[in-house]
Amino acid sequence: MIREGRRGQTEFLSVGVIFSIIIVIAIIGASIYVIVAFMGIGKCADIGLFKDSFQDSVDRAWTSEIVSDVYTGRVPNGIESVCFSSPTATSAEYADEFRELKRYIARGNMLFYPAEEACDQPYVNIEHIDTSSGFVCFQAENGEVRIGLEKNSLDSLVKIKIPSTEARR
């Protein structure tokens, strides 16, 4: 409907108002994208913190004479297991985990399952651990992983053990 007496003006939205609405929608979309991206960075940071914290615990055990301890660390929600392996290991007990992670075993001795939840960091090489016991995985329960660490006075490396209170799935 056109008002009389005003030339060229209608009751429709002006170009300025439409442009402003588009700008507001773009800002809201960009804000949502940034929030989601920062949440993903937090997950990746949690994996890095777990790796560093575990390496510190292994280093403390390695420099000690005798150790029998349980390391407890937090992993992001998507991680189901933390596994350890030597380059020549095989496993029937942890078949699903082994099948997915076998391509990373030559690159690192600590692996995260499932690999796609590990922020492009599915493996790491932890120093001073004995992985000769084969392929072993530790289940994450409520984002928490418990890993047994053991070293005797004649051992040159820290052994990874399933804590005595743990049982396989």
NUDRENNU-761005 format. One record per atom (N, C-alpha, C): residue in three letters; z negated, y, x negated. Coordinates in pm, whole numbers. Each point is the difference from the previous one (the first is absolute). Example, Ala and Ser with C-alpha at 12.3 -4.5 7.8 and 13.67 -1.06 7.14 Angstrom:
NUDRENNU-761005
<bado code="ALA" Z="-780" Y="-569" X="-1319"/>
<bado code="ALA" Z="0" Y="119" X="89"/>
<bado code="ALA" Z="0" Y="120" X="-90"/>
<bado code="SER" Z="72" Y="105" X="35"/>
<bado code="SER" Z="-6" Y="119" X="-82"/>
<bado code="SER" Z="-73" Y="109" X="77"/>
end
This chain:
NUDRENNU-761005
<bado code="MET" Z="0" Y="-117" X="-83"/>
<bado code="MET" Z="0" Y="117" X="83"/>
<bado code="MET" Z="0" Y="124" X="-89"/>
<bado code="ILE" Z="84" Y="92" X="32"/>
<bado code="ILE" Z="17" Y="120" X="-80"/>
<bado code="ILE" Z="-66" Y="116" X="71"/>
<bado code="ARG" Z="-80" Y="77" X="-75"/>
<bado code="ARG" Z="-61" Y="119" X="58"/>
<bado code="ARG" Z="100" Y="114" X="-1"/>
<bado code="GLU" Z="-9" Y="76" X="100"/>
<bado code="GLU" Z="92" Y="112" X="6"/>
<bado code="GLU" Z="-55" Y="118" X="-78"/>
<bado code="GLY" Z="84" Y="74" X="-57"/>
<bado code="GLY" Z="-39" Y="119" X="-72"/>
<bado code="GLY" Z="-18" Y="-21" X="-149"/>
<bado code="ARG" Z="4" Y="-120" X="-45"/>
<bado code="ARG" Z="-13" Y="-25" X="-144"/>
<bado code="ARG" Z="120" Y="-80" X="-44"/>
<bado code="ARG" Z="79" Y="60" X="-80"/>
<bado code="ARG" Z="122" Y="-65" X="-45"/>
<bado code="ARG" Z="-26" Y="-99" X="-112"/>
<bado code="GLY" Z="59" Y="-118" X="7"/>
<bado code="GLY" Z="-6" Y="-98" X="-108"/>
<bado code="GLY" Z="-131" Y="-74" X="-11"/>
<bado code="GLN" Z="-95" Y="25" X="86"/>
<bado code="GLN" Z="-127" Y="-71" X="-7"/>
<bado code="GLN" Z="-11" Y="-95" X="118"/>
<bado code="THR" Z="-47" Y="-120" X="-33"/>
<bado code="THR" Z="-21" Y="-99" X="105"/>
<bado code="THR" Z="-141" Y="-53" X="-12"/>
<bado code="GLU" Z="-40" Y="-86" X="91"/>
<bado code="GLU" Z="-134" Y="-57" X="-6"/>
<bado code="GLU" Z="-6" Y="-126" X="-84"/>
<bado code="PHE" Z="100" Y="-26" X="-81"/>
<bado code="PHE" Z="1" Y="-115" X="-88"/>
<bado code="PHE" Z="-73" Y="35" X="-129"/>
<bado code="LEU" Z="-37" Y="-104" X="-78"/>
<bado code="LEU" Z="-69" Y="22" X="-127"/>
<bado code="LEU" Z="93" Y="67" X="-100"/>
<bado code="SER" Z="-56" Y="93" X="-72"/>
<bado code="SER" Z="81" Y="68" X="-101"/>
<bado code="SER" Z="16" Y="-89" X="-122"/>
<bado code="VAL" Z="95" Y="34" X="-84"/>
<bado code="VAL" Z="26" Y="-75" X="-122"/>
<bado code="VAL" Z="-123" Y="2" X="-91"/>
<bado code="GLY" Z="-72" Y="109" X="-4"/>
<bado code="GLY" Z="-121" Y="10" X="-83"/>
<bado code="GLY" Z="-108" Y="-97" X="44"/>
<bado code="VAL" Z="-19" Y="-15" X="130"/>
<bado code="VAL" Z="-101" Y="-93" X="51"/>
<bado code="VAL" Z="40" Y="-145" X="-31"/>
<bado code="ILE" Z="126" Y="-34" X="20"/>
<bado code="ILE" Z="48" Y="-135" X="-30"/>
<bado code="ILE" Z="-16" Y="-29" X="-149"/>
<bado code="PHE" Z="34" Y="96" X="-85"/>
<bado code="PHE" Z="-15" Y="-18" X="-144"/>
<bado code="PHE" Z="-147" Y="-20" X="-37"/>
<bado code="SER" Z="-90" Y="74" X="62"/>
<bado code="SER" Z="-143" Y="-14" X="-26"/>
<bado code="SER" Z="-50" Y="-139" X="38"/>
<bado code="ILE" Z="46" Y="-53" X="113"/>
<bado code="ILE" Z="-40" Y="-134" X="44"/>
<bado code="ILE" Z="48" Y="-105" X="-101"/>
<bado code="ILE" Z="122" Y="15" X="-48"/>
<bado code="ILE" Z="54" Y="-93" X="-99"/>
<bado code="ILE" Z="-83" Y="5" X="-129"/>
<bado code="ILE" Z="-38" Y="118" X="-44"/>
<bado code="ILE" Z="-82" Y="16" X="-121"/>
<bado code="ILE" Z="-136" Y="-67" X="19"/>
<bado code="VAL" Z="-64" Y="18" X="114"/>
<bado code="VAL" Z="-130" Y="-62" X="27"/>
<bado code="VAL" Z="12" Y="-153" X="-3"/>
<bado code="ILE" Z="104" Y="-54" X="62"/>
<bado code="ILE" Z="20" Y="-146" X="0"/>
<bado code="ILE" Z="22" Y="-51" X="-142"/>
<bado code="ALA" Z="76" Y="73" X="-80"/>
<bado code="ALA" Z="25" Y="-41" X="-139"/>
<bado code="ALA" Z="-130" Y="2" X="-82"/>
<bado code="ILE" Z="-83" Y="100" X="20"/>
<bado code="ILE" Z="-127" Y="9" X="-73"/>
<bado code="ILE" Z="-93" Y="-115" X="39"/>
<bado code="ILE" Z="-7" Y="-32" X="129"/>
<bado code="ILE" Z="-83" Y="-111" X="45"/>
<bado code="ILE" Z="51" Y="-132" X="-59"/>
<bado code="GLY" Z="131" Y="-20" X="0"/>
<bado code="GLY" Z="57" Y="-122" X="-58"/>
<bado code="GLY" Z="-29" Y="-13" X="-148"/>
<bado code="ALA" Z="15" Y="110" X="-74"/>
<bado code="ALA" Z="-28" Y="-1" X="-144"/>
<bado code="ALA" Z="-148" Y="-27" X="-26"/>
<bado code="SER" Z="-87" Y="54" X="83"/>
<bado code="SER" Z="-144" Y="-23" X="-15"/>
<bado code="SER" Z="-35" Y="-146" X="19"/>
<bado code="ILE" Z="57" Y="-63" X="100"/>
<bado code="ILE" Z="-24" Y="-142" X="25"/>
<bado code="ILE" Z="49" Y="-83" X="-118"/>
<bado code="TYR" Z="117" Y="32" X="-53"/>
<bado code="TYR" Z="54" Y="-72" X="-115"/>
<bado code="TYR" Z="-93" Y="12" X="-121"/>
<bado code="VAL" Z="-51" Y="119" X="-27"/>
<bado code="VAL" Z="-88" Y="22" X="-115"/>
<bado code="VAL" Z="-130" Y="-78" X="17"/>
<bado code="ILE" Z="-56" Y="-1" X="119"/>
<bado code="ILE" Z="-125" Y="-74" X="25"/>
<bado code="ILE" Z="21" Y="-149" X="-24"/>
<bado code="VAL" Z="109" Y="-55" X="52"/>
<bado code="VAL" Z="29" Y="-142" X="-20"/>
<bado code="VAL" Z="22" Y="-31" X="-149"/>
<bado code="ALA" Z="67" Y="88" X="-71"/>
<bado code="ALA" Z="24" Y="-20" X="-143"/>
<bado code="ALA" Z="-131" Y="0" X="-78"/>
<bado code="PHE" Z="-91" Y="93" X="33"/>
<bado code="PHE" Z="-129" Y="4" X="-69"/>
<bado code="PHE" Z="-83" Y="-123" X="29"/>
<bado code="MET" Z="9" Y="-54" X="119"/>
<bado code="MET" Z="-73" Y="-123" X="31"/>
<bado code="MET" Z="53" Y="-115" X="-85"/>
<bado code="GLY" Z="130" Y="-6" X="-23"/>
<bado code="GLY" Z="59" Y="-102" X="-87"/>
<bado code="GLY" Z="-44" Y="16" X="-144"/>
<bado code="ILE" Z="-13" Y="124" X="-46"/>
<bado code="ILE" Z="-46" Y="25" X="-137"/>
<bado code="ILE" Z="-144" Y="-49" X="-16"/>
<bado code="GLY" Z="-82" Y="17" X="103"/>
<bado code="GLY" Z="-138" Y="-49" X="-5"/>
<bado code="GLY" Z="-6" Y="-150" X="-17"/>
<bado code="LYS" Z="88" Y="-72" X="68"/>
<bado code="LYS" Z="5" Y="-146" X="-12"/>
<bado code="LYS" Z="37" Y="-40" X="-143"/>
<bado code="CYS" Z="99" Y="68" X="-57"/>
<bado code="CYS" Z="42" Y="-29" X="-137"/>
<bado code="CYS" Z="-110" Y="34" X="-99"/>
<bado code="ALA" Z="-72" Y="107" X="26"/>
<bado code="ALA" Z="-112" Y="37" X="-87"/>
<bado code="ALA" Z="-110" Y="-106" X="5"/>
<bado code="ASP" Z="-23" Y="-59" X="117"/>
<bado code="ASP" Z="-101" Y="-106" X="12"/>
<bado code="ASP" Z="35" Y="-120" X="-86"/>
<bado code="ILE" Z="128" Y="-35" X="-6"/>
<bado code="ILE" Z="42" Y="-113" X="-85"/>
<bado code="ILE" Z="-24" Y="34" X="-147"/>
<bado code="GLY" Z="35" Y="122" X="-40"/>
<bado code="GLY" Z="-25" Y="42" X="-138"/>
<bado code="GLY" Z="-148" Y="2" X="-35"/>
<bado code="LEU" Z="-83" Y="46" X="93"/>
<bado code="LEU" Z="-144" Y="1" X="-24"/>
<bado code="LEU" Z="-56" Y="-142" X="-13"/>
<bado code="PHE" Z="52" Y="-92" X="84"/>
<bado code="PHE" Z="-43" Y="-140" X="-9"/>
<bado code="PHE" Z="34" Y="-57" X="-137"/>
<bado code="LYS" Z="122" Y="23" X="-45"/>
<bado code="LYS" Z="44" Y="-51" X="-131"/>
<bado code="LYS" Z="-90" Y="54" X="-113"/>
<bado code="ASP" Z="-24" Y="130" X="1"/>
<bado code="ASP" Z="-82" Y="61" X="-105"/>
<bado code="ASP" Z="-144" Y="-51" X="4"/>
<bado code="SER" Z="-56" Y="-9" X="119"/>
<bado code="SER" Z="-138" Y="-47" X="15"/>
<bado code="SER" Z="-14" Y="-146" X="-45"/>
<bado code="PHE" Z="98" Y="-83" X="37"/>
<bado code="PHE" Z="-5" Y="-140" X="-41"/>
<bado code="PHE" Z="14" Y="-13" X="-151"/>
<bado code="GLN" Z="91" Y="76" X="-59"/>
<bado code="GLN" Z="16" Y="-4" X="-147"/>
<bado code="GLN" Z="-129" Y="42" X="-69"/>
<bado code="ASP" Z="-68" Y="102" X="52"/>
<bado code="ASP" Z="-128" Y="43" X="-57"/>
<bado code="ASP" Z="-104" Y="-112" X="6"/>
<bado code="SER" Z="-6" Y="-72" X="112"/>
<bado code="SER" Z="-95" Y="-111" X="14"/>
<bado code="SER" Z="33" Y="-113" X="-97"/>
<bado code="VAL" Z="128" Y="-30" X="-15"/>
<bado code="VAL" Z="42" Y="-104" X="-95"/>
<bado code="VAL" Z="-34" Y="43" X="-142"/>
<bado code="ASP" Z="23" Y="126" X="-34"/>
<bado code="ASP" Z="-31" Y="49" X="-135"/>
<bado code="ASP" Z="-150" Y="-10" X="-29"/>
<bado code="ARG" Z="-84" Y="35" X="99"/>
<bado code="ARG" Z="-144" Y="-12" X="-19"/>
<bado code="ARG" Z="-40" Y="-146" X="-22"/>
<bado code="ALA" Z="58" Y="-90" X="78"/>
<bado code="ALA" Z="-30" Y="-143" X="-16"/>
<bado code="ALA" Z="49" Y="-50" X="-135"/>
<bado code="TRP" Z="116" Y="45" X="-43"/>
<bado code="TRP" Z="60" Y="-44" X="-125"/>
<bado code="TRP" Z="-86" Y="40" X="-121"/>
<bado code="THR" Z="-59" Y="119" X="6"/>
<bado code="THR" Z="-82" Y="47" X="-111"/>
<bado code="THR" Z="-142" Y="-56" X="4"/>
<bado code="SER" Z="-36" Y="-67" X="109"/>
<bado code="SER" Z="-133" Y="-60" X="12"/>
<bado code="SER" Z="0" Y="-141" X="-59"/>
<bado code="GLU" Z="-118" Y="-47" X="-33"/>
<bado code="GLU" Z="-14" Y="-134" X="-58"/>
<bado code="GLU" Z="18" Y="-109" X="106"/>
<bado code="ILE" Z="-77" Y="9" X="107"/>
<bado code="ILE" Z="5" Y="-99" X="109"/>
<bado code="ILE" Z="2" Y="76" X="132"/>
<bado code="VAL" Z="95" Y="-36" X="88"/>
<bado code="VAL" Z="14" Y="68" X="129"/>
<bado code="VAL" Z="31" Y="-102" X="109"/>
<bado code="SER" Z="-65" Y="15" X="112"/>
<bado code="SER" Z="34" Y="-72" X="123"/>
<bado code="SER" Z="-22" Y="101" X="112"/>
<bado code="ASP" Z="108" Y="62" X="43"/>
<bado code="ASP" Z="-10" Y="112" X="94"/>
<bado code="ASP" Z="108" Y="-12" X="106"/>
<bado code="VAL" Z="-18" Y="74" X="108"/>
<bado code="VAL" Z="101" Y="7" X="106"/>
<bado code="VAL" Z="43" Y="146" X="13"/>
<bado code="TYR" Z="128" Y="25" X="-22"/>
<bado code="TYR" Z="56" Y="133" X="19"/>
<bado code="TYR" Z="37" Y="15" X="147"/>
<bado code="THR" Z="-40" Y="110" X="62"/>
<bado code="THR" Z="37" Y="29" X="138"/>
<bado code="THR" Z="74" Y="133" X="0"/>
<bado code="GLY" Z="124" Y="-2" X="50"/>
<bado code="GLY" Z="81" Y="121" X="3"/>
<bado code="GLY" Z="73" Y="15" X="132"/>
<bado code="ARG" Z="40" Y="122" X="30"/>
<bado code="ARG" Z="70" Y="30" X="125"/>
<bado code="ARG" Z="150" Y="11" X="-25"/>
<bado code="VAL" Z="77" Y="-61" X="91"/>
<bado code="VAL" Z="146" Y="9" X="-4"/>
<bado code="VAL" Z="47" Y="58" X="133"/>
<bado code="PRO" Z="120" Y="59" X="4"/>
<bado code="PRO" Z="51" Y="54" X="127"/>
<bado code="PRO" Z="14" Y="-109" X="106"/>
<bado code="ASN" Z="0" Y="41" X="126"/>
<bado code="ASN" Z="1" Y="-93" X="113"/>
<bado code="ASN" Z="114" Y="-101" X="-3"/>
<bado code="GLY" Z="118" Y="36" X="-46"/>
<bado code="GLY" Z="114" Y="-91" X="3"/>
<bado code="GLY" Z="-7" Y="-114" X="-101"/>
<bado code="ILE" Z="-84" Y="12" X="-101"/>
<bado code="ILE" Z="-10" Y="-103" X="-104"/>
<bado code="ILE" Z="-86" Y="-115" X="53"/>
<bado code="GLU" Z="57" Y="-121" X="-1"/>
<bado code="GLU" Z="-71" Y="-118" X="49"/>
<bado code="GLU" Z="-70" Y="-76" X="-111"/>
<bado code="SER" Z="59" Y="-1" X="-120"/>
<bado code="SER" Z="-57" Y="-76" X="-112"/>
<bado code="SER" Z="28" Y="69" X="-132"/>
<bado code="VAL" Z="-89" Y="-23" X="-95"/>
<bado code="VAL" Z="22" Y="38" X="-139"/>
<bado code="VAL" Z="7" Y="-131" X="-77"/>
<bado code="CYS" Z="112" Y="-20" X="-71"/>
<bado code="CYS" Z="24" Y="-128" X="-68"/>
<bado code="CYS" Z="6" Y="21" X="-152"/>
<bado code="PHE" Z="-30" Y="-109" X="-72"/>
<bado code="PHE" Z="6" Y="0" X="-146"/>
<bado code="PHE" Z="83" Y="-119" X="-44"/>
<bado code="SER" Z="78" Y="19" X="-107"/>
<bado code="SER" Z="88" Y="-107" X="-44"/>
<bado code="SER" Z="37" Y="16" X="-146"/>
<bado code="SER" Z="33" Y="-114" X="-61"/>
<bado code="SER" Z="61" Y="1" X="-132"/>
<bado code="SER" Z="151" Y="-14" X="20"/>
<bado code="PRO" Z="81" Y="34" X="-99"/>
<bado code="PRO" Z="146" Y="-5" X="18"/>
<bado code="PRO" Z="55" Y="-139" X="34"/>
<bado code="THR" Z="-71" Y="-107" X="-35"/>
<bado code="THR" Z="51" Y="-135" X="24"/>
<bado code="THR" Z="-67" Y="-69" X="119"/>
<bado code="ALA" Z="-80" Y="71" X="75"/>
<bado code="ALA" Z="-78" Y="-62" X="108"/>
<bado code="ALA" Z="86" Y="-35" X="121"/>
<bado code="THR" Z="-47" Y="-99" X="73"/>
<bado code="THR" Z="56" Y="-36" X="131"/>
<bado code="THR" Z="-118" Y="-22" X="94"/>
<bado code="SER" Z="28" Y="-6" X="131"/>
<bado code="SER" Z="-110" Y="-19" X="93"/>
<bado code="SER" Z="47" Y="-62" X="129"/>
<bado code="ALA" Z="-69" Y="-104" X="42"/>
<bado code="ALA" Z="23" Y="-58" X="132"/>
<bado code="ALA" Z="-104" Y="54" X="98"/>
<bado code="GLU" Z="-119" Y="32" X="-52"/>
<bado code="GLU" Z="-109" Y="47" X="86"/>
<bado code="GLU" Z="29" Y="138" X="59"/>
<bado code="TYR" Z="62" Y="86" X="-77"/>
<bado code="TYR" Z="32" Y="136" X="45"/>
<bado code="TYR" Z="152" Y="14" X="10"/>
<bado code="ALA" Z="64" Y="-89" X="74"/>
<bado code="ALA" Z="146" Y="-9" X="4"/>
<bado code="ALA" Z="67" Y="127" X="50"/>
<bado code="ASP" Z="-50" Y="60" X="109"/>
<bado code="ASP" Z="62" Y="122" X="55"/>
<bado code="ASP" Z="-5" Y="114" X="-101"/>
<bado code="GLU" Z="-118" Y="20" X="-56"/>
<bado code="GLU" Z="-17" Y="107" X="-97"/>
<bado code="GLU" Z="87" Y="-24" X="-123"/>
<bado code="PHE" Z="-1" Y="-124" X="-49"/>
<bado code="PHE" Z="77" Y="-33" X="-121"/>
<bado code="PHE" Z="149" Y="21" X="22"/>
<bado code="ARG" Z="51" Y="-43" X="116"/>
<bado code="ARG" Z="143" Y="14" X="30"/>
<bado code="ARG" Z="43" Y="147" X="-6"/>
<bado code="GLU" Z="-81" Y="88" X="55"/>
<bado code="GLU" Z="37" Y="142" X="1"/>
<bado code="GLU" Z="-21" Y="67" X="-136"/>
<bado code="LEU" Z="-103" Y="-39" X="-72"/>
<bado code="LEU" Z="-37" Y="71" X="-122"/>
<bado code="LEU" Z="56" Y="-59" X="-128"/>
<bado code="LYS" Z="67" Y="-115" X="5"/>
<bado code="LYS" Z="44" Y="-67" X="-123"/>
<bado code="LYS" Z="95" Y="85" X="-84"/>
<bado code="ARG" Z="76" Y="90" X="62"/>
<bado code="ARG" Z="91" Y="84" X="-78"/>
<bado code="ARG" Z="-74" Y="106" X="-83"/>
<bado code="TYR" Z="-128" Y="26" X="32"/>
<bado code="TYR" Z="-78" Y="100" X="-74"/>
<bado code="TYR" Z="-92" Y="-62" X="-105"/>
<bado code="ILE" Z="-15" Y="-132" X="1"/>
<bado code="ILE" Z="-99" Y="-67" X="-86"/>
<bado code="ILE" Z="26" Y="27" X="-148"/>
<bado code="ALA" Z="125" Y="7" X="-42"/>
<bado code="ALA" Z="31" Y="26" X="-141"/>
<bado code="ALA" Z="-35" Y="143" X="-41"/>
<bado code="ARG" Z="-14" Y="90" X="96"/>
<bado code="ARG" Z="-25" Y="141" X="-31"/>
<bado code="ARG" Z="-148" Y="38" X="-2"/>
<bado code="GLY" Z="-81" Y="-73" X="76"/>
<bado code="GLY" Z="-142" Y="35" X="8"/>
<bado code="GLY" Z="-84" Y="-120" X="37"/>
<bado code="ASN" Z="-130" Y="7" X="-30"/>
<bado code="ASN" Z="-87" Y="-112" X="31"/>
<bado code="ASN" Z="-86" Y="22" X="124"/>
<bado code="MET" Z="-2" Y="121" X="55"/>
<bado code="MET" Z="-67" Y="27" X="127"/>
<bado code="MET" Z="106" Y="47" X="98"/>
<bado code="LEU" Z="5" Y="-65" X="118"/>
<bado code="LEU" Z="106" Y="27" X="97"/>
<bado code="LEU" Z="-61" Y="27" X="137"/>
<bado code="PHE" Z="67" Y="84" X="78"/>
<bado code="PHE" Z="-47" Y="33" X="135"/>
<bado code="PHE" Z="92" Y="-63" X="103"/>
<bado code="TYR" Z="-60" Y="-65" X="100"/>
<bado code="TYR" Z="76" Y="-66" X="106"/>
<bado code="TYR" Z="-38" Y="61" X="134"/>
<bado code="PRO" Z="98" Y="34" X="82"/>
<bado code="PRO" Z="144" Y="-3" X="-20"/>
<bado code="PRO" Z="46" Y="115" X="-89"/>
<bado code="ALA" Z="104" Y="-26" X="-76"/>
<bado code="ALA" Z="48" Y="96" X="-100"/>
<bado code="ALA" Z="48" Y="130" X="62"/>
<bado code="GLU" Z="59" Y="-6" X="120"/>
<bado code="GLU" Z="54" Y="122" X="61"/>
<bado code="GLU" Z="-110" Y="97" X="44"/>
<bado code="GLU" Z="-124" Y="-45" X="6"/>
<bado code="GLU" Z="-112" Y="87" X="36"/>
<bado code="GLU" Z="-65" Y="65" X="-122"/>
<bado code="ALA" Z="53" Y="-26" X="-118"/>
<bado code="ALA" Z="-65" Y="43" X="-124"/>
<bado code="ALA" Z="59" Y="127" X="-60"/>
<bado code="CYS" Z="73" Y="79" X="77"/>
<bado code="CYS" Z="51" Y="130" X="-46"/>
<bado code="CYS" Z="81" Y="-11" X="-130"/>
<bado code="ASP" Z="92" Y="-91" X="-6"/>
<bado code="ASP" Z="83" Y="-20" X="-119"/>
<bado code="ASP" Z="-83" Y="-33" X="-124"/>
<bado code="GLN" Z="-120" Y="-53" X="20"/>
<bado code="GLN" Z="-87" Y="-42" X="-110"/>
<bado code="GLN" Z="-51" Y="-142" X="26"/>
<bado code="PRO" Z="87" Y="-97" X="23"/>
<bado code="PRO" Z="-49" Y="-133" X="40"/>
<bado code="PRO" Z="-65" Y="-79" X="-114"/>
<bado code="TYR" Z="10" Y="50" X="-122"/>
<bado code="TYR" Z="-58" Y="-73" X="-113"/>
<bado code="TYR" Z="-57" Y="97" X="-103"/>
<bado code="VAL" Z="-93" Y="-49" X="-78"/>
<bado code="VAL" Z="-56" Y="75" X="-112"/>
<bado code="VAL" Z="-45" Y="-101" X="-105"/>
<bado code="ASN" Z="-3" Y="40" X="-124"/>
<bado code="ASN" Z="-47" Y="-87" X="-106"/>
<bado code="ASN" Z="-142" Y="42" X="-36"/>
<bado code="ILE" Z="-97" Y="-82" X="36"/>
<bado code="ILE" Z="-140" Y="26" X="-31"/>
<bado code="ILE" Z="-31" Y="-63" X="-136"/>
<bado code="GLU" Z="-59" Y="78" X="-88"/>
<bado code="GLU" Z="-32" Y="-48" X="-135"/>
<bado code="GLU" Z="-130" Y="-80" X="0"/>
<bado code="HIS" Z="-11" Y="-91" X="-94"/>
<bado code="HIS" Z="-121" Y="-76" X="-30"/>
<bado code="HIS" Z="-38" Y="-101" X="108"/>
<bado code="ILE" Z="96" Y="-50" X="79"/>
<bado code="ILE" Z="-33" Y="-105" X="97"/>
<bado code="ILE" Z="74" Y="-129" X="-34"/>
<bado code="ASP" Z="-65" Y="-111" X="31"/>
<bado code="ASP" Z="56" Y="-132" X="-22"/>
<bado code="ASP" Z="65" Y="-46" X="131"/>
<bado code="THR" Z="131" Y="-13" X="-1"/>
<bado code="THR" Z="72" Y="-44" X="120"/>
<bado code="THR" Z="50" Y="-143" X="-13"/>
<bado code="SER" Z="-55" Y="-75" X="-95"/>
<bado code="SER" Z="48" Y="-137" X="-23"/>
<bado code="SER" Z="-36" Y="-96" X="113"/>
<bado code="SER" Z="-85" Y="41" X="91"/>
<bado code="SER" Z="-38" Y="-89" X="111"/>
<bado code="SER" Z="109" Y="-10" X="106"/>
<bado code="GLY" Z="110" Y="72" X="-17"/>
<bado code="GLY" Z="111" Y="-9" X="95"/>
<bado code="GLY" Z="5" Y="118" X="95"/>
<bado code="PHE" Z="64" Y="-22" X="112"/>
<bado code="PHE" Z="19" Y="104" X="101"/>
<bado code="PHE" Z="-114" Y="-8" X="100"/>
<bado code="VAL" Z="-78" Y="107" X="12"/>
<bado code="VAL" Z="-114" Y="3" X="92"/>
<bado code="VAL" Z="-1" Y="134" X="73"/>
<bado code="CYS" Z="-35" Y="-4" X="129"/>
<bado code="CYS" Z="-3" Y="121" X="82"/>
<bado code="CYS" Z="-138" Y="21" X="60"/>
<bado code="PHE" Z="-35" Y="126" X="20"/>
<bado code="PHE" Z="-126" Y="39" X="62"/>
<bado code="PHE" Z="33" Y="77" X="127"/>
<bado code="GLN" Z="-49" Y="-49" X="112"/>
<bado code="GLN" Z="28" Y="61" X="130"/>
<bado code="GLN" Z="-70" Y="135" X="14"/>
<bado code="ALA" Z="68" Y="94" X="62"/>
<bado code="ALA" Z="-61" Y="128" X="35"/>
<bado code="ALA" Z="-60" Y="-14" X="140"/>
<bado code="GLU" Z="-126" Y="35" X="13"/>
<bado code="GLU" Z="-67" Y="-3" X="129"/>
<bado code="GLU" Z="-50" Y="141" X="30"/>
<bado code="ASN" Z="52" Y="58" X="107"/>
<bado code="ASN" Z="-34" Y="138" X="38"/>
<bado code="ASN" Z="26" Y="97" X="-115"/>
<bado code="GLY" Z="110" Y="-22" X="-71"/>
<bado code="GLY" Z="38" Y="88" X="-109"/>
<bado code="GLY" Z="-80" Y="-18" X="-127"/>
<bado code="GLU" Z="-76" Y="-109" X="-10"/>
<bado code="GLU" Z="-85" Y="-23" X="-116"/>
<bado code="GLU" Z="35" Y="-134" X="-64"/>
<bado code="VAL" Z="8" Y="-1" X="-132"/>
<bado code="VAL" Z="33" Y="-121" X="-76"/>
<bado code="VAL" Z="-115" Y="-30" X="-95"/>
<bado code="ARG" Z="-41" Y="-126" X="-4"/>
<bado code="ARG" Z="-106" Y="-46" X="-91"/>
<bado code="ARG" Z="60" Y="-95" X="-103"/>
<bado code="ILE" Z="-17" Y="33" X="-128"/>
<bado code="ILE" Z="58" Y="-78" X="-109"/>
<bado code="ILE" Z="-110" Y="-34" X="-101"/>
<bado code="GLY" Z="-14" Y="-128" X="-28"/>
<bado code="GLY" Z="-101" Y="-43" X="-97"/>
<bado code="GLY" Z="47" Y="21" X="-143"/>
<bado code="LEU" Z="-88" Y="52" X="-83"/>
<bado code="LEU" Z="28" Y="21" X="-142"/>
<bado code="LEU" Z="-103" Y="-81" X="-80"/>
<bado code="GLU" Z="48" Y="-76" X="-97"/>
<bado code="GLU" Z="-90" Y="-85" X="-78"/>
<bado code="GLU" Z="43" Y="-3" X="-146"/>
<bado code="LYS" Z="-100" Y="12" X="-88"/>
<bado code="LYS" Z="28" Y="-8" X="-144"/>
<bado code="LYS" Z="-123" Y="-58" X="-69"/>
<bado code="ASN" Z="23" Y="-99" X="-85"/>
<bado code="ASN" Z="-107" Y="-58" X="-81"/>
<bado code="ASN" Z="9" Y="56" X="-141"/>
<bado code="SER" Z="-101" Y="-26" X="-80"/>
<bado code="SER" Z="-6" Y="59" X="-133"/>
<bado code="SER" Z="115" Y="-44" X="-91"/>
<bado code="LEU" Z="57" Y="-117" X="23"/>
<bado code="LEU" Z="110" Y="-47" X="-85"/>
<bado code="LEU" Z="138" Y="33" X="56"/>
<bado code="ASP" Z="6" Y="60" X="118"/>
<bado code="ASP" Z="128" Y="33" X="63"/>
<bado code="ASP" Z="55" Y="130" X="-57"/>
<bado code="SER" Z="131" Y="3" X="-23"/>
<bado code="SER" Z="63" Y="122" X="-48"/>
<bado code="SER" Z="56" Y="84" X="115"/>
<bado code="LEU" Z="14" Y="-60" X="119"/>
<bado code="LEU" Z="52" Y="70" X="117"/>
<bado code="LEU" Z="-91" Y="-22" X="120"/>
<bado code="VAL" Z="12" Y="89" X="97"/>
<bado code="VAL" Z="-78" Y="-11" X="124"/>
<bado code="VAL" Z="75" Y="-91" X="96"/>
<bado code="LYS" Z="-71" Y="-97" X="57"/>
<bado code="LYS" Z="60" Y="-93" X="95"/>
<bado code="LYS" Z="-12" Y="56" X="141"/>
<bado code="ILE" Z="105" Y="-21" X="78"/>
<bado code="ILE" Z="2" Y="40" X="140"/>
<bado code="ILE" Z="-39" Y="-122" X="81"/>
<bado code="LYS" Z="-103" Y="14" X="83"/>
<bado code="LYS" Z="-51" Y="-113" X="79"/>
<bado code="LYS" Z="-14" Y="41" X="146"/>
<bado code="ILE" Z="15" Y="-98" X="88"/>
<bado code="ILE" Z="-30" Y="24" X="141"/>
<bado code="ILE" Z="-152" Y="3" X="12"/>
<bado code="PRO" Z="-58" Y="109" X="55"/>
<bado code="PRO" Z="-146" Y="6" X="13"/>
<bado code="PRO" Z="-53" Y="-121" X="77"/>
<bado code="SER" Z="-118" Y="-46" X="-35"/>
<bado code="SER" Z="-54" Y="-123" X="57"/>
<bado code="SER" Z="-18" Y="6" X="151"/>
<bado code="THR" Z="-13" Y="119" X="58"/>
<bado code="THR" Z="-16" Y="11" X="145"/>
<bado code="THR" Z="133" Y="5" X="73"/>
<bado code="GLU" Z="110" Y="5" X="-75"/>
<bado code="GLU" Z="133" Y="9" X="60"/>
<bado code="GLU" Z="57" Y="-139" X="24"/>
<bado code="ALA" Z="84" Y="-10" X="100"/>
<bado code="ALA" Z="73" Y="-124" X="25"/>
<bado code="ALA" Z="144" Y="37" X="32"/>
<bado code="ARG" Z="90" Y="-89" X="-29"/>
<bado code="ARG" Z="143" Y="24" X="30"/>
<bado code="ARG" Z="18" Y="4" X="150"/>
<bado code="ARG" Z="73" Y="97" X="47"/>
<bado code="ARG" Z="30" Y="23" X="142"/>
<bado code="ARG" Z="-35" Y="-115" X="88"/>
end
